[in-house]
Amino acid sequence: MRNDVRERRAAKGLSQADLAQRLDVSRQTINSIETDRYTPSLPLAIAIARFFGAGVEEIFHADHS
Amino acid sequence: MQTTARTSRKYLATPIFSVLMGVVYLVALSVAGEPVYGVLALAVMVGFSGALLLARRRSETVKGLLDHRDERISAIDLRATAITALAMIVVILVAFVVQIARGQSGWPYSMLGFVGGVSYIAAVICLRIRG
């Protein structure tokens, strides 16, 4: 599943470690999400979306769509 | 404050369990008349616990494995546990087959297989009920 986390994080001027701290996950997890190697759970996806002030579907994109 | 205290207890669970197991080894080996090996076993377990706590400061993975707060590392932990269980099942099955082929009873591998099978079925039922 593709996502815009890296672009949105960079736009806010945050490092992966900063975002990880805000979301209470590891930096590795943020990196894995940004590189599409890990699809977050629904609660984490919602937390990410809320952090960026967007809807989940605006940040995460199903490959078939 | 409550959250911090809860987190502290959580990451200490594995080190504390390891030390407690060391104490159990000490008692068991002392009962068996080998107190020196018992002290050695306890020292190994205390060392392991200390190494875990030190590694937690340097490694996000170890921290995640001890804290269980990062969902990705928790998922990795779960999958690693499943792979470990699969390896144990293979070992138990092979050992059981070798034993019965030699005309032996298959003990204790038959019992280990039984416990494993029952645990799996019970877990599936419980998890299914929980949804």
N, CA and C atoms of all chains as a GROMACS GRO file, in nm:
protein
  588
    1MET      N    1   0.083  -0.119   0.000
    1MET     CA    2   0.000   0.000   0.000
    1MET      C    3   0.088   0.126   0.000
    2ARG      N    4   0.068   0.209  -0.101
    2ARG     CA    5   0.148   0.332  -0.110
    2ARG      C    6   0.098   0.435  -0.008
    3ASN      N    7   0.185   0.530   0.027
    3ASN     CA    8   0.142   0.635   0.118
    3ASN      C    9   0.226   0.762   0.098
    4ASP      N   10   0.173   0.871   0.155
    4ASP     CA   11   0.240   1.001   0.139
    4ASP      C   12   0.305   1.047   0.270
    5VAL      N   13   0.334   0.954   0.358
    5VAL     CA   14   0.385   0.991   0.490
    5VAL      C   15   0.517   1.067   0.478
    6ARG      N   16   0.607   1.017   0.393
    6ARG     CA   17   0.738   1.082   0.381
    6ARG      C   18   0.724   1.228   0.334
    7GLU      N   19   0.640   1.248   0.232
    7GLU     CA   20   0.624   1.383   0.179
    7GLU      C   21   0.562   1.477   0.284
    8ARG      N   22   0.461   1.425   0.353
    8ARG     CA   23   0.393   1.509   0.453
    8ARG      C   24   0.484   1.537   0.572
    9ARG      N   25   0.564   1.440   0.609
    9ARG     CA   26   0.657   1.459   0.721
    9ARG      C   27   0.762   1.564   0.682
   10ALA      N   28   0.815   1.549   0.560
   10ALA     CA   29   0.917   1.644   0.514
   10ALA      C   30   0.859   1.785   0.505
   11ALA      N   31   0.733   1.794   0.463
   11ALA     CA   32   0.669   1.926   0.452
   11ALA      C   33   0.657   1.993   0.588
   12LYS      N   34   0.646   1.913   0.692
   12LYS     CA   35   0.637   1.969   0.828
   12LYS      C   36   0.775   1.991   0.890
   13GLY      N   37   0.879   1.950   0.816
   13GLY     CA   38   1.015   1.968   0.866
   13GLY      C   39   1.051   1.876   0.981
   14LEU      N   40   0.987   1.760   0.984
   14LEU     CA   41   1.012   1.664   1.092
   14LEU      C   42   1.105   1.552   1.045
   15SER      N   43   1.185   1.502   1.137
   15SER     CA   44   1.265   1.383   1.107
   15SER      C   45   1.179   1.261   1.136
   16GLN      N   46   1.228   1.144   1.089
   16GLN     CA   47   1.155   1.020   1.120
   16GLN      C   48   1.147   0.999   1.271
   17ALA      N   49   1.256   1.034   1.340
   17ALA     CA   50   1.258   1.017   1.486
   17ALA      C   51   1.155   1.108   1.553
   18ASP      N   52   1.140   1.232   1.500
   18ASP     CA   53   1.041   1.325   1.557
   18ASP      C   54   0.900   1.267   1.544
   19LEU      N   55   0.871   1.221   1.421
   19LEU     CA   56   0.737   1.167   1.396
   19LEU      C   57   0.713   1.041   1.481
   20ALA      N   58   0.816   0.959   1.491
   20ALA     CA   59   0.804   0.836   1.571
   20ALA      C   60   0.771   0.870   1.715
   21GLN      N   61   0.838   0.973   1.767
   21GLN     CA   62   0.815   1.013   1.906
   21GLN      C   63   0.672   1.063   1.924
   22ARG      N   64   0.624   1.142   1.826
   22ARG     CA   65   0.487   1.197   1.836
   22ARG      C   66   0.383   1.084   1.833
   23LEU      N   67   0.413   0.978   1.757
   23LEU     CA   68   0.315   0.870   1.739
   23LEU      C   69   0.340   0.753   1.834
   24ASP      N   70   0.444   0.763   1.917
   24ASP     CA   71   0.478   0.658   2.013
   24ASP      C   72   0.508   0.524   1.946
   25VAL      N   73   0.584   0.532   1.837
   25VAL     CA   74   0.633   0.410   1.771
   25VAL      C   75   0.784   0.428   1.749
   26SER      N   76   0.849   0.325   1.696
   26SER     CA   77   0.992   0.336   1.673
   26SER      C   78   1.021   0.408   1.541
   27ARG      N   79   1.142   0.462   1.530
   27ARG     CA   80   1.184   0.526   1.404
   27ARG      C   81   1.183   0.424   1.290
   28GLN      N   82   1.222   0.299   1.324
   28GLN     CA   83   1.222   0.192   1.223
   28GLN      C   84   1.083   0.173   1.164
   29THR      N   85   0.982   0.184   1.249
   29THR     CA   86   0.845   0.165   1.202
   29THR      C   87   0.806   0.276   1.104
   30ILE      N   88   0.842   0.400   1.138
   30ILE     CA   89   0.813   0.510   1.046
   30ILE      C   90   0.884   0.487   0.913
   31ASN      N   91   1.011   0.445   0.920
   31ASN     CA   92   1.086   0.419   0.798
   31ASN      C   93   1.021   0.307   0.715
   32SER      N   94   0.978   0.202   0.783
   32SER     CA   95   0.914   0.090   0.712
   32SER      C   96   0.783   0.131   0.647
   33ILE      N   97   0.708   0.218   0.716
   33ILE     CA   98   0.582   0.267   0.658
   33ILE      C   99   0.611   0.352   0.534
   34GLU      N  100   0.709   0.441   0.547
   34GLU     CA  101   0.740   0.532   0.436
   34GLU      C  102   0.792   0.458   0.313
   35THR      N  103   0.859   0.347   0.336
   35THR     CA  104   0.914   0.272   0.222
   35THR      C  105   0.821   0.158   0.180
   36ASP      N  106   0.698   0.163   0.227
   36ASP     CA  107   0.593   0.065   0.190
   36ASP      C  108   0.629  -0.079   0.228
   37ARG      N  109   0.715  -0.096   0.327
   37ARG     CA  110   0.748  -0.232   0.370
   37ARG      C  111   0.658  -0.276   0.484
   38TYR      N  112   0.585  -0.183   0.543
   38TYR     CA  113   0.495  -0.218   0.652
   38TYR      C  114   0.367  -0.138   0.638
   39THR      N  115   0.255  -0.209   0.643
   39THR     CA  116   0.125  -0.144   0.641
   39THR      C  117   0.077  -0.129   0.786
   40PRO      N  118   0.057  -0.006   0.832
   40PRO     CA  119   0.020   0.011   0.973
   40PRO      C  120  -0.119  -0.042   1.003
   41SER      N  121  -0.144  -0.069   1.130
   41SER     CA  122  -0.277  -0.108   1.173
   41SER      C  123  -0.372   0.010   1.154
   42LEU      N  124  -0.501  -0.016   1.159
   42LEU     CA  125  -0.599   0.092   1.143
   42LEU      C  126  -0.581   0.199   1.251
   43PRO      N  127  -0.563   0.164   1.380
   43PRO     CA  128  -0.544   0.269   1.481
   43PRO      C  129  -0.422   0.357   1.451
   44LEU      N  130  -0.312   0.295   1.406
   44LEU     CA  131  -0.192   0.376   1.377
   44LEU      C  132  -0.213   0.460   1.252
   45ALA      N  133  -0.280   0.402   1.152
   45ALA     CA  134  -0.309   0.479   1.030
   45ALA      C  135  -0.395   0.600   1.063
   46ILE      N  136  -0.492   0.581   1.151
   46ILE     CA  137  -0.578   0.693   1.192
   46ILE      C  138  -0.496   0.797   1.269
   47ALA      N  139  -0.407   0.749   1.356
   47ALA     CA  140  -0.322   0.841   1.433
   47ALA      C  141  -0.233   0.923   1.338
   48ILE      N  142  -0.180   0.857   1.236
   48ILE     CA  143  -0.096   0.928   1.138
   48ILE      C  144  -0.180   1.032   1.063
   49ALA      N  145  -0.299   0.989   1.022
   49ALA     CA  146  -0.386   1.080   0.947
   49ALA      C  147  -0.424   1.201   1.032
   50ARG      N  148  -0.458   1.177   1.158
   50ARG     CA  149  -0.496   1.288   1.247
   50ARG      C  150  -0.377   1.381   1.269
   51PHE      N  151  -0.259   1.322   1.280
   51PHE     CA  152  -0.140   1.405   1.303
   51PHE      C  153  -0.120   1.502   1.187
   52PHE      N  154  -0.145   1.453   1.066
   52PHE     CA  155  -0.126   1.539   0.949
   52PHE      C  156  -0.253   1.617   0.912
   53GLY      N  157  -0.358   1.599   0.990
   53GLY     CA  158  -0.482   1.672   0.965
   53GLY      C  159  -0.548   1.632   0.836
   54ALA      N  160  -0.541   1.505   0.803
   54ALA     CA  161  -0.599   1.456   0.678
   54ALA      C  162  -0.677   1.327   0.705
   55GLY      N  163  -0.748   1.282   0.604
   55GLY     CA  164  -0.818   1.155   0.616
   55GLY      C  165  -0.722   1.040   0.584
   56VAL      N  166  -0.754   0.922   0.635
   56VAL     CA  167  -0.668   0.806   0.612
   56VAL      C  168  -0.651   0.781   0.462
   57GLU      N  169  -0.763   0.793   0.389
   57GLU     CA  170  -0.759   0.764   0.245
   57GLU      C  171  -0.681   0.870   0.166
   58GLU      N  172  -0.657   0.984   0.228
   58GLU     CA  173  -0.576   1.087   0.162
   58GLU      C  174  -0.426   1.057   0.175
   59ILE      N  175  -0.392   0.977   0.274
   59ILE     CA  176  -0.250   0.948   0.298
   59ILE      C  177  -0.212   0.808   0.249
   60PHE      N  178  -0.303   0.715   0.268
   60PHE     CA  179  -0.276   0.576   0.226
   60PHE      C  180  -0.358   0.544   0.102
   61HIS      N  181  -0.291   0.484   0.006
   61HIS     CA  182  -0.355   0.456  -0.123
   61HIS      C  183  -0.342   0.309  -0.156
   62ALA      N  184  -0.455   0.243  -0.177
   62ALA     CA  185  -0.452   0.103  -0.217
   62ALA      C  186  -0.392   0.094  -0.357
   63ASP      N  187  -0.311  -0.008  -0.379
   63ASP     CA  188  -0.239  -0.020  -0.507
   63ASP      C  189  -0.333  -0.031  -0.627
   64HIS      N  190  -0.451  -0.093  -0.604
   64HIS     CA  191  -0.540  -0.118  -0.718
   64HIS      C  192  -0.620   0.007  -0.756
   65SER      N  193  -0.617   0.113  -0.671
   65SER     CA  194  -0.698   0.230  -0.701
   65SER      C  195  -0.620   0.334  -0.783
   66MET      N  196   0.194   0.985   3.519
   66MET     CA  197   0.275   0.905   3.610
   66MET      C  198   0.236   0.758   3.608
   67GLN      N  199   0.104   0.736   3.602
   67GLN     CA  200   0.058   0.598   3.600
   67GLN      C  201   0.107   0.525   3.476
   68THR      N  202   0.102   0.596   3.362
   68THR     CA  203   0.145   0.535   3.237
   68THR      C  204   0.292   0.498   3.244
   69THR      N  205   0.374   0.591   3.300
   69THR     CA  206   0.517   0.565   3.310
   69THR      C  207   0.543   0.443   3.397
   70ALA      N  208   0.471   0.435   3.510
   70ALA     CA  209   0.490   0.321   3.601
   70ALA      C  210   0.453   0.192   3.532
   71ARG      N  211   0.341   0.197   3.455
   71ARG     CA  212   0.296   0.077   3.386
   71ARG      C  213   0.400   0.034   3.281
   72THR      N  214   0.456   0.134   3.210
   72THR     CA  215   0.557   0.105   3.109
   72THR      C  216   0.680   0.043   3.172
   73SER      N  217   0.722   0.097   3.288
   73SER     CA  218   0.839   0.044   3.356
   73SER      C  219   0.820  -0.102   3.389
   74ARG      N  220   0.704  -0.133   3.446
   74ARG     CA  221   0.677  -0.272   3.481
   74ARG      C  222   0.681  -0.360   3.357
   75LYS      N  223   0.630  -0.309   3.247
   75LYS     CA  224   0.622  -0.388   3.125
   75LYS      C  225   0.762  -0.424   3.073
   76TYR      N  226   0.850  -0.327   3.064
   76TYR     CA  227   0.981  -0.357   3.006
   76TYR      C  228   1.070  -0.436   3.102
   77LEU      N  229   1.031  -0.438   3.228
   77LEU     CA  230   1.110  -0.516   3.325
   77LEU      C  231   1.063  -0.661   3.334
   78ALA      N  232   0.951  -0.692   3.271
   78ALA     CA  233   0.891  -0.825   3.286
   78ALA      C  234   0.987  -0.936   3.243
   79THR      N  235   1.046  -0.923   3.123
   79THR     CA  236   1.135  -1.029   3.074
   79THR      C  237   1.262  -1.041   3.159
   80PRO      N  238   1.331  -0.928   3.191
   80PRO     CA  239   1.449  -0.941   3.278
   80PRO      C  240   1.416  -1.002   3.414
   81ILE      N  241   1.304  -0.961   3.474
   81ILE     CA  242   1.267  -1.015   3.605
   81ILE      C  243   1.237  -1.165   3.593
   82PHE      N  244   1.164  -1.202   3.488
   82PHE     CA  245   1.135  -1.344   3.467
   82PHE      C  246   1.264  -1.424   3.450
   83SER      N  247   1.361  -1.367   3.378
   83SER     CA  248   1.488  -1.436   3.356
   83SER      C  249   1.561  -1.457   3.488
   84VAL      N  250   1.562  -1.355   3.573
   84VAL     CA  251   1.628  -1.368   3.704
   84VAL      C  252   1.556  -1.471   3.790
   85LEU      N  253   1.423  -1.467   3.787
   85LEU     CA  254   1.346  -1.565   3.865
   85LEU      C  255   1.377  -1.707   3.817
   86MET      N  256   1.390  -1.725   3.685
   86MET     CA  257   1.424  -1.857   3.633
   86MET      C  258   1.564  -1.898   3.680
   87GLY      N  259   1.655  -1.800   3.689
   87GLY     CA  260   1.788  -1.827   3.742
   87GLY      C  261   1.781  -1.877   3.885
   88VAL      N  262   1.693  -1.816   3.964
   88VAL     CA  263   1.675  -1.860   4.104
   88VAL      C  264   1.618  -2.003   4.107
   89VAL      N  265   1.524  -2.029   4.017
   89VAL     CA  266   1.466  -2.165   4.008
   89VAL      C  267   1.576  -2.266   3.972
   90TYR      N  268   1.663  -2.230   3.876
   90TYR     CA  269   1.774  -2.319   3.838
   90TYR      C  270   1.865  -2.342   3.958
   91LEU      N  271   1.892  -2.234   4.034
   91LEU     CA  272   1.979  -2.245   4.152
   91LEU      C  273   1.920  -2.343   4.252
   92VAL      N  274   1.791  -2.329   4.278
   92VAL     CA  275   1.725  -2.419   4.374
   92VAL      C  276   1.727  -2.562   4.322
   93ALA      N  277   1.691  -2.579   4.194
   93ALA     CA  278   1.685  -2.714   4.136
   93ALA      C  279   1.822  -2.782   4.138
   94LEU      N  280   1.926  -2.707   4.100
   94LEU     CA  281   2.060  -2.766   4.097
   94LEU      C  282   2.114  -2.788   4.238
   95SER      N  283   2.073  -2.703   4.333
   95SER     CA  284   2.114  -2.724   4.472
   95SER      C  285   2.049  -2.851   4.527
   96VAL      N  286   1.922  -2.869   4.495
   96VAL     CA  287   1.852  -2.992   4.537
   96VAL      C  288   1.920  -3.114   4.477
   97ALA      N  289   1.970  -3.098   4.353
   97ALA     CA  290   2.038  -3.209   4.284
   97ALA      C  291   2.181  -3.227   4.333
   98GLY      N  292   2.224  -3.144   4.430
   98GLY     CA  293   2.359  -3.155   4.484
   98GLY      C  294   2.466  -3.088   4.400
   99GLU      N  295   2.424  -2.992   4.316
   99GLU     CA  296   2.520  -2.919   4.231
   99GLU      C  297   2.503  -2.768   4.251
  100PRO      N  298   2.528  -2.719   4.375
  100PRO     CA  299   2.504  -2.576   4.400
  100PRO      C  300   2.594  -2.483   4.319
  101VAL      N  301   2.716  -2.528   4.286
  101VAL     CA  302   2.806  -2.442   4.209
  101VAL      C  303   2.748  -2.415   4.070
  102TYR      N  304   2.697  -2.522   4.006
  102TYR     CA  305   2.632  -2.504   3.875
  102TYR      C  306   2.508  -2.416   3.889
  103GLY      N  307   2.442  -2.430   4.003
  103GLY     CA  308   2.324  -2.347   4.029
  103GLY      C  309   2.359  -2.200   4.032
  104VAL      N  310   2.469  -2.167   4.103
  104VAL     CA  311   2.513  -2.027   4.110
  104VAL      C  312   2.554  -1.978   3.971
  105LEU      N  313   2.621  -2.066   3.897
  105LEU     CA  314   2.661  -2.030   3.759
  105LEU      C  315   2.538  -2.002   3.673
  106ALA      N  316   2.438  -2.090   3.686
  106ALA     CA  317   2.315  -2.072   3.606
  106ALA      C  318   2.248  -1.940   3.642
  107LEU      N  319   2.243  -1.909   3.772
  107LEU     CA  320   2.183  -1.783   3.816
  107LEU      C  321   2.263  -1.665   3.761
  108ALA      N  322   2.395  -1.677   3.765
  108ALA     CA  323   2.480  -1.568   3.714
  108ALA      C  324   2.456  -1.546   3.565
  109VAL      N  325   2.440  -1.656   3.490
  109VAL     CA  326   2.413  -1.644   3.346
  109VAL      C  327   2.281  -1.571   3.323
  110MET      N  328   2.179  -1.607   3.401
  110MET     CA  329   2.048  -1.546   3.382
  110MET      C  330   2.047  -1.399   3.424
  111VAL      N  331   2.120  -1.368   3.532
  111VAL     CA  332   2.131  -1.228   3.575
  111VAL      C  333   2.207  -1.148   3.468
  112GLY      N  334   2.313  -1.209   3.414
  112GLY     CA  335   2.389  -1.144   3.307
  112GLY      C  336   2.303  -1.120   3.184
  113PHE      N  337   2.221  -1.219   3.150
  113PHE     CA  338   2.131  -1.206   3.035
  113PHE      C  339   2.033  -1.091   3.057
  114SER      N  340   1.978  -1.083   3.178
  114SER     CA  341   1.883  -0.975   3.209
  114SER      C  342   1.951  -0.840   3.198
  115GLY      N  343   2.073  -0.831   3.252
  115GLY     CA  344   2.147  -0.705   3.244
  115GLY      C  345   2.177  -0.668   3.100
  116ALA      N  346   2.215  -0.768   3.020
  116ALA     CA  347   2.245  -0.742   2.878
  116ALA      C  348   2.120  -0.692   2.806
  117LEU      N  349   2.005  -0.749   2.840
  117LEU     CA  350   1.879  -0.704   2.779
  117LEU      C  351   1.852  -0.557   2.811
  118LEU      N  352   1.871  -0.521   2.939
  118LEU     CA  353   1.843  -0.383   2.980
  118LEU      C  354   1.942  -0.285   2.917
  119LEU      N  355   2.067  -0.329   2.902
  119LEU     CA  356   2.165  -0.242   2.836
  119LEU      C  357   2.132  -0.228   2.687
  120ALA      N  358   2.097  -0.342   2.624
  120ALA     CA  359   2.065  -0.341   2.481
  120ALA      C  360   1.942  -0.256   2.453
  121ARG      N  361   1.851  -0.251   2.548
  121ARG     CA  362   1.728  -0.172   2.533
  121ARG      C  363   1.761  -0.024   2.511
  122ARG      N  364   1.870   0.021   2.573
  122ARG     CA  365   1.907   0.163   2.559
  122ARG      C  366   1.963   0.194   2.420
  123ARG      N  367   2.022   0.093   2.357
  123ARG     CA  368   2.091   0.116   2.230
  123ARG      C  369   2.010   0.072   2.109
  124SER      N  370   1.921  -0.025   2.128
  124SER     CA  371   1.851  -0.084   2.014
  124SER      C  372   1.700  -0.060   2.022
  125GLU      N  373   1.646   0.000   1.915
  125GLU     CA  374   1.501   0.019   1.908
  125GLU      C  375   1.428  -0.114   1.906
  126THR      N  376   1.492  -0.213   1.843
  126THR     CA  377   1.427  -0.345   1.832
  126THR      C  378   1.414  -0.410   1.970
  127VAL      N  379   1.524  -0.409   2.046
  127VAL     CA  380   1.519  -0.468   2.180
  127VAL      C  381   1.420  -0.391   2.267
  128LYS      N  382   1.423  -0.258   2.255
  128LYS     CA  383   1.331  -0.174   2.331
  128LYS      C  384   1.186  -0.212   2.297
  129GLY      N  385   1.159  -0.229   2.166
  129GLY     CA  386   1.024  -0.265   2.124
  129GLY      C  387   0.983  -0.403   2.172
  130LEU      N  388   1.080  -0.496   2.172
  130LEU     CA  389   1.050  -0.632   2.216
  130LEU      C  390   1.018  -0.635   2.365
  131LEU      N  391   1.084  -0.549   2.442
  131LEU     CA  392   1.060  -0.548   2.587
  131LEU      C  393   0.937  -0.465   2.623
  132ASP      N  394   0.918  -0.352   2.554
  132ASP     CA  395   0.808  -0.262   2.589
  132ASP      C  396   0.672  -0.308   2.533
  133HIS      N  397   0.675  -0.371   2.416
  133HIS     CA  398   0.552  -0.411   2.345
  133HIS      C  399   0.465  -0.289   2.315
  134ARG      N  400   0.529  -0.176   2.283
  134ARG     CA  401   0.452  -0.056   2.252
  134ARG      C  402   0.449  -0.029   2.102
  135ASP      N  403   0.548  -0.082   2.031
  135ASP     CA  404   0.555  -0.058   1.886
  135ASP      C  405   0.488  -0.174   1.815
  136GLU      N  406   0.380  -0.145   1.740
  136GLU     CA  407   0.300  -0.252   1.680
  136GLU      C  408   0.378  -0.335   1.579
  137ARG      N  409   0.469  -0.272   1.504
  137ARG     CA  410   0.545  -0.346   1.404
  137ARG      C  411   0.640  -0.446   1.472
  138ILE      N  412   0.710  -0.401   1.575
  138ILE     CA  413   0.803  -0.491   1.644
  138ILE      C  414   0.724  -0.600   1.718
  139SER      N  415   0.606  -0.565   1.770
  139SER     CA  416   0.522  -0.667   1.834
  139SER      C  417   0.479  -0.772   1.731
  140ALA      N  418   0.449  -0.727   1.609
  140ALA     CA  419   0.411  -0.821   1.503
  140ALA      C  420   0.530  -0.909   1.465
  141ILE      N  421   0.649  -0.849   1.460
  141ILE     CA  422   0.771  -0.927   1.432
  141ILE      C  423   0.792  -1.031   1.542
  142ASP      N  424   0.772  -0.989   1.667
  142ASP     CA  425   0.786  -1.079   1.782
  142ASP      C  426   0.690  -1.197   1.768
  143LEU      N  427   0.566  -1.166   1.729
  143LEU     CA  428   0.464  -1.270   1.715
  143LEU      C  429   0.502  -1.370   1.606
  144ARG      N  430   0.549  -1.317   1.491
  144ARG     CA  431   0.586  -1.405   1.380
  144ARG      C  432   0.710  -1.487   1.414
  145ALA      N  433   0.805  -1.424   1.482
  145ALA     CA  434   0.926  -1.496   1.522
  145ALA      C  435   0.890  -1.609   1.619
  146THR      N  436   0.794  -1.581   1.707
  146THR     CA  437   0.749  -1.684   1.802
  146THR      C  438   0.683  -1.799   1.726
  147ALA      N  439   0.603  -1.766   1.625
  147ALA     CA  440   0.537  -1.870   1.546
  147ALA      C  441   0.640  -1.956   1.471
  148ILE      N  442   0.742  -1.892   1.416
  148ILE     CA  443   0.847  -1.966   1.344
  148ILE      C  444   0.923  -2.057   1.442
  149THR      N  445   0.949  -2.004   1.562
  149THR     CA  446   1.017  -2.083   1.665
  149THR      C  447   0.932  -2.205   1.701
  150ALA      N  448   0.802  -2.182   1.718
  150ALA     CA  449   0.711  -2.293   1.752
  150ALA      C  450   0.710  -2.396   1.639
  151LEU      N  451   0.713  -2.350   1.515
  151LEU     CA  452   0.714  -2.441   1.401
  151LEU      C  453   0.841  -2.528   1.402
  152ALA      N  454   0.954  -2.464   1.433
  152ALA     CA  455   1.080  -2.539   1.442
  152ALA      C  456   1.072  -2.644   1.553
  153MET      N  457   1.014  -2.605   1.666
  153MET     CA  458   1.001  -2.699   1.778
  153MET      C  459   0.909  -2.816   1.741
  154ILE      N  460   0.801  -2.787   1.668
  154ILE     CA  461   0.708  -2.892   1.626
  154ILE      C  462   0.780  -2.993   1.536
  155VAL      N  463   0.860  -2.941   1.442
  155VAL     CA  464   0.934  -3.029   1.351
  155VAL      C  465   1.030  -3.118   1.431
  156VAL      N  466   1.102  -3.057   1.526
  156VAL     CA  467   1.197  -3.133   1.608
  156VAL      C  468   1.124  -3.242   1.687
  157ILE      N  469   1.012  -3.205   1.748
  157ILE     CA  470   0.936  -3.301   1.829
  157ILE      C  471   0.884  -3.416   1.742
  158LEU      N  472   0.831  -3.383   1.624
  158LEU     CA  473   0.778  -3.487   1.536
  158LEU      C  474   0.889  -3.582   1.489
  159VAL      N  475   1.003  -3.522   1.448
  159VAL     CA  476   1.114  -3.606   1.400
  159VAL      C  477   1.165  -3.695   1.513
  160ALA      N  478   1.183  -3.636   1.631
  160ALA     CA  479   1.233  -3.714   1.745
  160ALA      C  480   1.135  -3.825   1.782
  161PHE      N  481   1.004  -3.795   1.776
  161PHE     CA  482   0.902  -3.895   1.807
  161PHE      C  483   0.908  -4.012   1.707
  162VAL      N  484   0.917  -3.978   1.579
  162VAL     CA  485   0.920  -4.082   1.475
  162VAL      C  486   1.046  -4.168   1.490
  163VAL      N  487   1.160  -4.103   1.517
  163VAL     CA  488   1.286  -4.178   1.534
  163VAL      C  489   1.274  -4.272   1.653
  164GLN      N  490   1.214  -4.225   1.762
  164GLN     CA  491   1.200  -4.308   1.881
  164GLN      C  492   1.111  -4.430   1.855
  165ILE      N  493   0.997  -4.409   1.793
  165ILE     CA  494   0.908  -4.524   1.771
  165ILE      C  495   0.967  -4.620   1.668
  166ALA      N  496   1.047  -4.565   1.574
  166ALA     CA  497   1.114  -4.652   1.476
  166ALA      C  498   1.218  -4.741   1.544
  167ARG      N  499   1.269  -4.695   1.656
  167ARG     CA  500   1.367  -4.773   1.732
  167ARG      C  501   1.298  -4.868   1.831
  168GLY      N  502   1.166  -4.872   1.827
  168GLY     CA  503   1.091  -4.961   1.916
  168GLY      C  504   1.069  -4.903   2.054
  169GLN      N  505   1.096  -4.772   2.071
  169GLN     CA  506   1.074  -4.709   2.202
  169GLN      C  507   0.934  -4.648   2.208
  170SER      N  508   0.899  -4.597   2.325
  170SER     CA  509   0.761  -4.552   2.347
  170SER      C  510   0.730  -4.418   2.281
  171GLY      N  511   0.832  -4.339   2.255
  171GLY     CA  512   0.807  -4.205   2.201
  171GLY      C  513   0.804  -4.099   2.309
  172TRP      N  514   0.810  -4.139   2.435
  172TRP     CA  515   0.813  -4.046   2.548
  172TRP      C  516   0.948  -3.975   2.554
  173PRO      N  517   0.959  -3.849   2.585
  173PRO     CA  518   0.852  -3.754   2.621
  173PRO      C  519   0.797  -3.677   2.501
  174TYR      N  520   0.842  -3.714   2.381
  174TYR     CA  521   0.801  -3.635   2.264
  174TYR      C  522   0.651  -3.648   2.234
  175SER      N  523   0.594  -3.766   2.265
  175SER     CA  524   0.451  -3.782   2.245
  175SER      C  525   0.375  -3.684   2.334
  176MET      N  526   0.420  -3.670   2.460
  176MET     CA  527   0.352  -3.579   2.553
  176MET      C  528   0.371  -3.433   2.510
  177LEU      N  529   0.493  -3.400   2.463
  177LEU     CA  530   0.517  -3.263   2.416
  177LEU      C  531   0.427  -3.231   2.296
  178GLY      N  532   0.414  -3.329   2.206
  178GLY     CA  533   0.327  -3.310   2.090
  178GLY      C  534   0.182  -3.294   2.132
  179PHE      N  535   0.140  -3.375   2.231
  179PHE     CA  536   0.003  -3.367   2.282
  179PHE      C  537  -0.024  -3.229   2.341
  180VAL      N  538   0.068  -3.183   2.426
  180VAL     CA  539   0.052  -3.051   2.489
  180VAL      C  540   0.048  -2.941   2.382
  181GLY      N  541   0.135  -2.954   2.283
  181GLY     CA  542   0.136  -2.854   2.176
  181GLY      C  543   0.006  -2.852   2.098
  182GLY      N  544  -0.044  -2.972   2.064
  182GLY     CA  545  -0.169  -2.980   1.987
  182GLY      C  546  -0.287  -2.925   2.065
  183VAL      N  547  -0.298  -2.964   2.192
  183VAL     CA  548  -0.408  -2.917   2.276
  183VAL      C  549  -0.400  -2.765   2.294
  184SER      N  550  -0.277  -2.715   2.315
  184SER     CA  551  -0.259  -2.569   2.332
  184SER      C  552  -0.305  -2.494   2.208
  185TYR      N  553  -0.271  -2.549   2.091
  185TYR     CA  554  -0.308  -2.483   1.966
  185TYR      C  555  -0.460  -2.478   1.951
  186ILE      N  556  -0.525  -2.592   1.976
  186ILE     CA  557  -0.671  -2.598   1.961
  186ILE      C  558  -0.738  -2.505   2.062
  187ALA      N  559  -0.689  -2.507   2.187
  187ALA     CA  560  -0.746  -2.418   2.290
  187ALA      C  561  -0.727  -2.272   2.252
  188ALA      N  562  -0.611  -2.240   2.198
  188ALA     CA  563  -0.583  -2.101   2.159
  188ALA      C  564  -0.676  -2.058   2.046
  189VAL      N  565  -0.694  -2.147   1.946
  189VAL     CA  566  -0.783  -2.114   1.834
  189VAL      C  567  -0.925  -2.088   1.884
  190ILE      N  568  -0.973  -2.176   1.974
  190ILE     CA  569  -1.109  -2.160   2.027
  190ILE      C  570  -1.121  -2.028   2.103
  191CYS      N  571  -1.026  -2.001   2.193
  191CYS     CA  572  -1.031  -1.878   2.274
  191CYS      C  573  -1.025  -1.753   2.187
  192LEU      N  574  -0.932  -1.754   2.090
  192LEU     CA  575  -0.916  -1.636   2.004
  192LEU      C  576  -1.038  -1.616   1.916
  193ARG      N  577  -1.100  -1.728   1.874
  193ARG     CA  578  -1.220  -1.718   1.790
  193ARG      C  579  -1.336  -1.660   1.871
  194ILE      N  580  -1.350  -1.704   1.997
  194ILE     CA  581  -1.457  -1.651   2.082
  194ILE      C  582  -1.437  -1.503   2.107
  195ARG      N  583  -1.311  -1.464   2.129
  195ARG     CA  584  -1.281  -1.323   2.155
  195ARG      C  585  -1.303  -1.236   2.031
  196GLY      N  586  -1.309  -1.302   1.914
  196GLY     CA  587  -1.337  -1.227   1.792
  196GLY      C  588  -1.212  -1.184   1.720
   0.00000   0.00000   0.00000
